[in-house]
Amino acid sequence: MILFESWLPKWLLVFPIGLLWALPIWVNSHTPEFCTSLETLKDQLNSSLRRRYLKHNFPINYTIQVHYEEVFRLKNISRMMNETEDVRDLQDLWVKVTVNSIERILTVLPERHPTRYKYLNNLDSLFKTIQESYPKRNSDEVDYPESIEKALESLQSTDLQRMKSVTPKSLFDNCYRTMHCLFQDCFPRNSSQNDYCSAQHWRKGKGTQG
């Protein structure tokens, strides 16, 4: 167990996700480079690496303070999908939430902590590559639904009353699962693979698998 320096500060829903299939999925709009980058991210977020670097390398029950909107899981998708006609809105939010999660954990890690230099720095670089290959939208034409606009604004808030304690690993468990659900054209699923958009799968969300 690798401990922090002494100065460092110290599920599930049963909402049906079936309606997500009614949304216009952003099929064939992702570039091959973008999907390749997501595949690499998937490999880096496998359950073994998440446990090693985001659980075992931290003190037992260690948590960090994050905005409610940074805990991005099926509940968020279920609530917001009824307010948008374009799943791209939720994909944009996923990108920004993931960037915030990486930055949030890096902020509390000492420079020589192995999770920083062996794992998160690599994720940070990988995500910059993902952002570069992410198909751009004209910002003047993007009109987010109110709930998504509020979530995006909340990510920049400094209101401590709008924050909660979560484990570093849980942030990236959510990132991994919602990625599969929101970017289905990059992750075609066969019958033997987990269906991350199903309520049945998400009832198992506290586990470490997937």
C-alpha positions as CSV (number, residue, x, y, z in Angstrom):
1,M,0.0,0.0,0.0
2,I,1.4,3.4,-1.0
3,L,0.3,6.2,1.3
4,F,0.0,9.9,0.7
5,E,2.0,12.5,2.3
6,S,0.5,13.8,5.5
7,W,-0.5,17.2,4.1
8,L,-2.9,15.8,1.5
9,P,-6.6,16.5,2.2
10,K,-8.6,13.8,2.6
11,W,-26.1,3.0,-7.4
12,L,-28.2,1.7,-8.0
13,L,-30.8,2.9,-10.3
14,V,-33.2,0.7,-12.1
15,F,-34.2,3.3,-14.7
16,P,-34.7,1.6,-18.0
17,I,-32.1,2.5,-20.6
18,G,-34.0,1.0,-23.5
19,L,-35.2,4.4,-24.6
20,L,-31.6,5.3,-25.5
21,W,-32.0,3.2,-28.6
22,A,-34.7,5.6,-29.8
23,L,-32.2,8.4,-29.9
24,P,-30.5,9.1,-33.2
25,I,-27.2,7.4,-32.6
26,W,-24.2,9.1,-34.1
27,V,-23.5,6.3,-36.5
28,N,-20.6,6.5,-39.0
29,S,-19.7,10.0,-37.8
30,H,-16.8,8.9,-35.7
31,T,-13.5,8.9,-37.5
32,P,-11.4,5.6,-37.5
33,E,-8.8,7.5,-35.5
34,F,-11.2,8.4,-32.8
35,C,-12.5,4.9,-32.4
36,T,-9.0,3.5,-32.4
37,S,-8.2,6.0,-29.6
38,L,-11.2,4.8,-27.6
39,E,-10.2,1.2,-28.1
40,T,-6.8,2.1,-26.6
41,L,-8.5,3.9,-23.7
42,K,-10.7,0.8,-23.1
43,D,-7.5,-1.3,-22.8
44,Q,-6.0,1.2,-20.3
45,L,-9.2,1.2,-18.3
46,N,-9.5,-2.6,-17.9
47,S,-10.6,-3.8,-14.5
48,S,-7.1,-5.0,-13.5
49,L,-5.4,-1.6,-14.1
50,R,-8.3,0.3,-12.4
51,R,-7.9,-1.8,-9.3
52,R,-4.1,-1.6,-9.3
53,Y,-3.7,2.1,-9.8
54,L,-6.9,3.6,-8.6
55,K,-7.6,1.4,-5.6
56,H,-4.6,-0.6,-4.3
57,N,-2.3,2.4,-4.7
58,F,-4.5,4.5,-2.4
59,P,-5.1,4.3,1.3
60,I,-8.1,2.1,2.2
61,N,-11.4,4.0,1.7
62,Y,-9.7,7.0,0.3
63,T,-12.0,9.5,-1.4
64,I,-11.8,12.8,-3.1
65,Q,-14.3,15.6,-3.4
66,V,-16.0,16.0,-6.8
67,H,-19.0,17.7,-8.3
68,Y,-22.2,15.6,-8.4
69,E,-22.0,15.9,-12.2
70,E,-18.6,14.2,-12.3
71,V,-20.2,11.0,-11.0
72,F,-21.5,10.3,-14.5
73,R,-23.4,7.0,-14.8
74,L,-26.5,5.5,-16.2
75,K,-28.7,7.6,-14.0
76,N,-27.4,10.7,-15.7
77,I,-27.9,9.3,-19.1
78,S,-31.4,8.1,-18.3
79,R,-32.4,11.5,-16.9
80,M,-30.9,13.6,-19.7
81,M,-31.7,11.5,-22.7
82,N,-35.4,12.5,-22.6
83,E,-34.3,16.1,-23.1
84,T,-32.1,15.7,-26.2
85,E,-32.6,14.5,-29.7
86,D,-28.9,14.0,-30.2
87,V,-26.8,11.6,-28.2
88,R,-23.8,13.7,-29.2
89,D,-24.8,16.1,-26.5
90,L,-24.2,13.4,-23.9
91,Q,-21.0,12.4,-25.6
92,D,-19.7,15.9,-25.3
93,L,-20.6,15.9,-21.6
94,W,-18.8,12.5,-21.2
95,V,-15.6,14.0,-22.7
96,K,-15.6,16.9,-20.4
97,V,-16.5,14.8,-17.3
98,T,-13.6,12.4,-18.0
99,V,-11.1,15.3,-18.5
100,N,-12.2,16.7,-15.1
101,S,-11.8,13.3,-13.5
102,I,-8.2,13.0,-14.6
103,E,-7.4,16.5,-13.5
104,R,-9.2,16.0,-10.2
105,I,-7.1,13.0,-9.2
106,L,-3.8,14.4,-10.5
107,T,-4.4,17.4,-8.3
108,V,-4.2,15.3,-5.1
109,L,-1.3,13.1,-6.1
110,P,2.3,13.7,-5.1
111,E,4.7,14.1,-8.1
112,R,6.4,10.8,-7.5
113,H,3.2,8.8,-6.8
114,P,3.2,5.7,-9.1
115,T,-0.4,6.2,-10.1
116,R,0.6,9.6,-11.5
117,Y,3.7,8.7,-13.5
118,K,2.8,5.1,-14.4
119,Y,-0.9,5.5,-15.2
120,L,-2.7,8.8,-15.0
121,N,-0.1,10.8,-17.0
122,N,-0.5,8.2,-19.8
123,L,-4.3,8.5,-19.6
124,D,-4.1,12.3,-19.7
125,S,-1.9,12.1,-22.9
126,L,-4.2,9.5,-24.4
127,F,-7.2,11.6,-23.8
128,K,-5.6,14.6,-25.4
129,T,-5.2,12.4,-28.5
130,I,-8.9,11.4,-28.2
131,Q,-9.9,15.1,-28.1
132,E,-7.8,15.9,-31.1
133,S,-9.5,13.1,-33.2
134,Y,-13.0,13.9,-31.7
135,P,-15.2,15.2,-34.6
136,K,-15.6,18.9,-34.0
137,R,-18.9,20.7,-33.7
138,N,-19.4,24.3,-34.6
139,S,-19.8,25.9,-31.1
140,D,-22.1,28.6,-32.6
141,E,-24.5,25.9,-33.6
142,V,-24.5,23.8,-30.4
143,D,-27.6,24.5,-28.3
144,Y,-27.5,22.1,-25.4
145,P,-30.6,21.1,-23.5
146,E,-31.0,22.8,-20.1
147,S,-29.9,19.8,-18.0
148,I,-26.7,19.3,-20.0
149,E,-25.9,23.0,-20.0
150,K,-26.3,23.1,-16.3
151,A,-24.1,20.0,-15.9
152,L,-21.4,21.6,-18.0
153,E,-21.5,24.8,-16.0
154,S,-21.4,22.9,-12.7
155,L,-18.1,21.3,-13.7
156,Q,-16.5,24.7,-13.3
157,S,-18.3,25.6,-10.0
158,T,-16.4,26.1,-6.7
159,D,-19.5,25.6,-4.6
160,L,-18.4,23.0,-2.0
161,Q,-22.1,22.3,-1.1
162,R,-22.5,20.8,-4.6
163,M,-19.7,18.2,-4.1
164,K,-19.6,14.7,-2.8
165,S,-16.9,12.1,-1.7
166,V,-16.1,9.3,-4.2
167,T,-13.2,6.9,-4.6
168,P,-10.9,7.6,-7.6
169,K,-11.6,4.1,-8.9
170,S,-15.4,4.7,-9.0
171,L,-14.9,7.7,-11.3
172,F,-13.2,5.6,-13.9
173,D,-15.5,2.6,-13.4
174,N,-18.3,5.0,-14.5
175,C,-16.1,6.4,-17.3
176,Y,-15.5,2.8,-18.7
177,R,-19.1,1.8,-18.7
178,T,-20.7,5.0,-20.0
179,M,-18.1,5.0,-22.8
180,H,-19.4,1.7,-24.1
181,C,-23.0,2.9,-23.8
182,L,-22.6,6.3,-25.5
183,F,-20.1,5.3,-28.2
184,Q,-21.8,2.1,-29.5
185,D,-20.6,2.6,-33.1
186,C,-17.0,2.3,-31.9
187,F,-17.8,-0.7,-29.7
188,P,-20.0,-3.2,-31.6
189,R,-21.2,-5.8,-29.2
190,N,-21.6,-9.5,-29.6
191,S,-23.9,-11.7,-27.5
192,S,-21.1,-12.8,-25.2
193,Q,-20.1,-9.3,-24.1
194,N,-21.5,-7.1,-21.4
195,D,-24.4,-4.8,-22.4
196,Y,-23.4,-1.6,-20.5
197,C,-26.7,0.1,-21.4
198,S,-28.9,-2.6,-19.7
199,A,-30.3,-2.0,-16.3
200,Q,-29.4,-5.5,-15.3
201,H,-25.7,-4.8,-15.9
202,W,-25.8,-1.6,-14.0
203,R,-27.4,-3.2,-10.9
204,K,-24.0,-4.9,-10.6
205,G,-22.2,-1.5,-10.7
206,K,-20.6,-1.8,-7.3
207,G,-18.5,-4.8,-8.5
208,T,-15.1,-4.5,-10.1
209,Q,-15.8,-6.4,-13.3
210,G,-16.2,-4.6,-16.6
